[in-house]
């Protein structure tokens, strides 16, 4: 029995560019063969299959970090009772030397292995501006860390009042948290919501080295109810995504973990947290659930919002919650403005937009 995997997004050197959703075909010699597919990323083999037992001839994989990968296919033939394994290696290239693109001597060919530099996988300190220092989990993340965040950080800082309370929902490594901490000052408070245990480790360090003493970390996922939330943790980068929250990120590979979830309204009503003046939300497609859990907070306290909306489906969930409230919306930086959430949704493409919502 032979099982083969093919992917049209791979180039002749078995490389796909970082950020490219890949669709794989799984072909067997005989009809009716069932397969389940696992992913290995460098030395980590994720125990949760990318796809469980199925006779479907295709699957989608969205790798989120560069380097060496392999799809491991466990197959079984009900007709003959036989089973076995097949493997297909490939490379995700970031454009940096050592990860394949632009470096033909290190490209995967003929079943060989890509030489990955340890420095690109190790924690790295980067500088943002003149005096901000941040530790990031890997060298490749550090290469785009500052440039990708700076314009949106500036927008958020302008919208944040001094001496108030700000929430950073999906704080990640703390870039927005530190900016908010500086803007609200010693009389203000920043609450950092971060459920990724890897990110919390770096977030603590980054708050410390940047003297953000007015920040507090809550290692929970904001949701529309209290309970456990299933997440996918990818060891190649610092992102943590709610399972199946967005069609863009639903096929992301990773280690499944359960994290505690809380609703923002419950935290405010119980007195555990002060209501926010500003809320930044970046939760990898789960923004609708976060907003559903803070309807009362939106109605009573009218915070300004900066929401990263991950594609049209996720935007629809967010806009359904926001539309009854009297907010105006602007895509930042430098994008169009909309009078209502329904107008924003009507123009929303199937891509990621940063949306600033101001109460009127």
C-alpha positions in Angstrom: 0.0 0.0 0.0 1.3 3.5 -0.9 0.0 6.7 0.5 1.2 10.0 -1.0 0.9 13.7 0.1 1.0 16.5 -2.4 0.7 20.3 -1.9 0.5 22.7 -4.9 1.7 25.6 -2.7 5.1 24.1 -2.3 7.8 25.2 -4.8 10.3 22.9 -6.5 12.5 22.9 -3.4 9.7 21.8 -1.1 9.3 25.2 0.4 6.2 27.3 1.2 6.3 30.9 2.4 5.4 31.7 5.9 1.8 32.8 6.3 0.6 30.7 3.4 -2.4 28.4 4.1 -1.6 25.0 2.5 -4.1 22.4 1.1 -2.7 18.9 0.9 -4.1 16.0 -1.1 -3.8 12.5 0.5 -3.8 9.8 -2.2 -3.9 6.1 -1.6 -3.5 3.1 -4.0 -7.0 1.8 -3.2 -10.3 3.5 -2.5 -11.7 3.5 1.0 -8.4 3.9 2.8 -8.7 6.0 6.0 -6.0 8.3 7.3 -5.3 10.5 10.2 -2.5 13.1 10.0 -0.1 14.4 12.6 2.4 17.3 12.4 6.0 17.3 13.5 7.7 20.7 13.9 11.4 20.5 14.5 11.7 18.1 17.4 8.0 18.5 18.5 5.5 16.0 17.4 2.0 17.3 18.3 -0.1 14.6 19.8 -3.4 16.0 18.6 -3.9 15.1 14.9 -4.2 17.9 12.3 -7.0 15.7 11.0 -8.5 12.6 12.7 -9.6 9.4 10.9 -11.2 10.3 7.6 -11.4 9.1 4.0 -11.4 12.7 2.7 -8.7 13.2 0.1 -7.5 16.6 1.4 -6.6 18.6 4.5 -5.7 22.1 5.3 -2.6 23.1 7.4 -1.6 26.6 8.4 1.9 26.6 9.8 2.7 29.7 11.8 6.5 29.7 12.1 9.4 28.9 9.8 11.6 25.8 9.8 11.4 22.1 9.3 8.1 20.3 9.3 6.7 16.8 8.5 3.2 15.5 8.0 2.9 12.0 9.5 0.1 10.0 8.0 -1.3 6.9 9.8 -3.4 4.9 7.3 -5.6 1.9 7.6 -7.3 -0.2 4.9 -10.7 -1.6 6.2 -10.9 -4.0 3.3 -7.6 -5.8 3.9 -7.1 -5.0 7.6 -3.7 -3.6 7.0 -2.3 -0.3 8.3 0.9 1.7 8.2 2.6 5.1 8.2 3.8 7.6 5.5 5.7 10.8 6.0 6.2 13.9 4.0 8.8 16.6 5.0 8.6 20.2 3.9 9.9 23.7 4.8 8.2 26.9 5.8 10.5 29.7 4.8 10.5 33.2 6.5 12.9 34.9 4.0 15.6 34.9 6.7 18.9 33.1 6.1 18.9 29.7 7.8 15.2 29.1 7.0 15.5 28.2 3.3 14.3 31.1 1.3 17.1 32.9 -0.6 19.7 30.3 0.6 19.8 27.4 -1.8 22.5 25.6 0.0 20.2 25.0 3.0 17.1 24.1 1.0 15.5 20.7 1.6 16.1 18.4 -1.4 15.9 14.7 -1.9 14.6 14.0 1.6 17.5 15.9 3.4 17.1 18.2 6.3 17.1 22.0 6.5 19.9 23.5 8.7 18.2 25.7 11.2 20.3 28.1 13.2 19.8 27.7 17.0 20.0 31.5 17.4 16.7 31.8 15.4 14.9 29.5 17.8 16.3 31.0 21.0 14.9 33.9 23.1 16.1 37.2 21.9 16.0 40.8 23.3 14.8 43.5 20.9 14.6 47.3 21.2 11.5 49.3 20.4 12.2 53.1 20.1 14.9 54.5 22.3 14.3 52.9 25.6 11.9 50.0 25.4 13.3 46.5 25.6 11.4 43.3 25.0 12.3 39.6 25.2 10.7 37.5 22.4 10.7 33.7 22.2 12.7 33.5 19.0 15.0 35.3 16.7 12.7 35.2 13.7 9.9 36.8 15.7 12.3 39.5 16.9 13.1 40.4 13.2 9.6 41.8 12.6 8.4 42.4 16.2 8.9 46.2 16.5 7.9 47.2 12.9 4.7 45.3 12.9 3.3 46.7 16.1 4.5 50.3 16.2 1.8 52.1 14.1 -1.1 50.5 16.0 0.6 51.2 19.4 0.7 54.9 18.5 -3.0 54.9 17.7 -3.9 53.2 21.0 -1.7 55.5 23.0 -3.5 58.6 21.6 -6.9 57.1 22.6 -5.9 56.3 26.2 -6.6 58.9 28.9 -4.1 59.5 31.7 -4.9 58.1 35.2 -7.5 55.7 33.9 -7.9 51.9 33.7 -6.9 50.1 30.5 -7.4 46.5 29.5 -5.0 44.6 27.2 -7.0 41.5 26.1 -4.5 39.1 24.5 -1.5 40.9 25.9 0.9 38.5 24.3 4.5 39.7 25.0 3.4 43.1 26.4 4.1 45.8 23.7 0.6 47.3 24.1 0.7 46.8 27.9 3.8 48.8 28.3 2.5 51.6 26.0 -0.7 51.7 28.0 1.2 51.7 31.3 3.2 54.7 30.3 0.1 56.6 29.1 -2.1 56.0 32.2 0.8 56.8 34.5 1.3 55.8 38.1 -2.3 56.8 39.0 -3.7 54.5 36.3 -3.9 50.7 36.0 -3.4 48.3 33.2 -4.9 44.8 33.3 -3.1 42.3 31.0 -5.3 39.3 30.0 -3.0 36.5 28.7 -3.9 32.8 28.7 -0.8 31.5 26.9 1.6 30.2 29.6 4.6 30.8 27.3 3.6 34.4 26.8 2.9 35.0 30.5 6.6 34.0 31.2 7.9 36.6 28.7 5.2 39.2 29.6 6.3 39.2 33.3 9.9 39.8 32.2 8.9 42.6 29.8 6.8 44.4 32.3 9.7 44.2 34.8 12.5 45.4 32.4 10.3 48.3 31.2 9.3 49.3 34.8 5.6 48.9 34.1 4.7 48.6 37.8 1.1 49.6 37.2 0.3 46.4 35.3 -1.4 43.3 36.5 -1.5 40.0 34.6 -4.6 37.8 34.6 -3.7 34.4 33.1 -7.3 33.8 31.8 -9.1 34.0 28.5 -11.9 36.5 28.3 -15.0 34.7 27.0 -18.8 35.0 27.1 -19.1 32.7 30.1 -17.0 31.2 32.9 -15.4 27.8 32.1 -12.6 26.1 30.4 -11.6 27.3 26.9 -9.8 24.9 24.5 -6.7 26.6 22.8 -4.0 25.6 20.4 -0.5 26.4 21.6 2.2 26.5 18.9 5.7 26.0 20.2 7.3 27.8 17.2 5.8 31.2 18.0 4.1 33.1 20.7 0.5 33.0 19.4 -2.3 31.1 21.1 -5.5 30.6 19.2 -9.0 29.6 20.3 -9.8 26.4 18.5 -12.1 26.9 15.5 -12.6 30.6 16.3 -11.7 31.8 12.8 -11.5 30.2 9.3 -8.1 31.8 8.9 -6.7 30.2 12.0 -8.8 27.1 12.5 -6.3 24.8 10.8 -3.3 26.0 12.9 -1.3 23.1 14.3 -0.4 23.0 17.9 -0.7 21.5 21.4 -4.3 21.5 22.7 -4.6 23.0 26.1 -7.5 24.1 28.4 -7.3 27.5 29.9 -9.7 29.2 32.4 -12.2 31.5 30.8 -14.1 34.5 32.4 -16.6 37.0 31.2 -15.6 40.7 31.5 -19.0 41.7 32.9 -18.7 39.2 35.7 -15.3 40.5 36.6 -16.6 44.1 36.8 -19.8 43.3 38.6 -18.0 41.2 41.2 -15.6 44.1 41.9 -12.6 42.1 40.9 -11.7 44.6 38.3 -12.4 48.3 37.7 -14.3 49.1 34.5 -12.0 50.1 31.6 -11.7 53.4 29.8 -9.9 51.7 26.9 -9.8 48.1 25.8 -7.4 46.6 23.2 -8.6 43.1 21.9 -6.4 40.8 19.9 -7.5 37.2 20.5 -6.9 35.4 17.2 -10.5 35.2 16.0 -12.4 35.0 19.3 -13.3 38.7 19.5 -17.0 38.0 19.2 -17.0 35.9 22.4 -15.0 38.5 24.3 -17.4 41.2 23.3 -20.5 39.1 24.1 -19.1 38.7 27.6 -18.8 42.5 28.0 -22.1 43.8 26.8 -23.0 45.4 30.1 -19.6 47.0 30.4 -20.0 48.5 26.9 -23.4 49.9 27.8 -22.6 51.3 31.2 -19.0 52.4 30.9 -18.5 53.1 27.2 -14.9 52.3 26.8 -13.0 53.0 23.6 -12.0 49.8 21.8 -9.2 48.7 19.5 -10.2 45.3 18.1 -8.1 43.2 15.7 -10.8 41.4 13.6 -9.5 38.2 12.1 -11.4 37.8 8.8 -15.0 38.3 7.8 -16.6 35.5 9.8 -14.9 36.7 13.1 -15.8 40.3 12.2 -19.5 39.3 11.8 -19.6 37.9 15.3 -18.0 41.1 16.7 -20.2 43.4 14.7 -23.4 41.6 15.8 -22.5 42.5 19.4 -21.4 46.0 18.7 -24.1 47.2 16.4 -26.7 48.1 19.1 -24.2 50.4 20.8 -23.7 53.9 19.6 -20.1 53.7 18.4 -18.3 55.0 15.4 -15.6 52.8 13.7 -12.3 53.6 11.9 -9.9 51.1 10.3 -6.4 52.0 11.5 -3.9 53.1 10.6 -5.3 55.4 7.9 -8.3 53.4 6.8 -11.9 54.2 6.2 -14.5 55.2 8.8 -18.0 53.8 9.3 -21.1 55.2 11.3 -22.3 51.8 12.5 -20.9 48.3 12.9 -23.2 47.0 10.2 -21.6 49.4 7.7 -18.2 48.2 8.8 -19.2 44.6 8.2 -20.7 45.4 4.8 -17.2 46.6 3.7 -15.2 44.0 5.5 -12.8 41.9 3.4 -11.8 38.4 4.4 -8.5 39.6 5.9 -7.4 41.0 9.2 -8.3 44.6 10.1 -7.5 46.7 13.1 -10.7 48.6 14.1 -10.9 51.6 16.5 -14.4 52.0 18.0 -15.2 55.3 19.7 -18.4 55.9 21.7 -20.5 58.9 20.3 
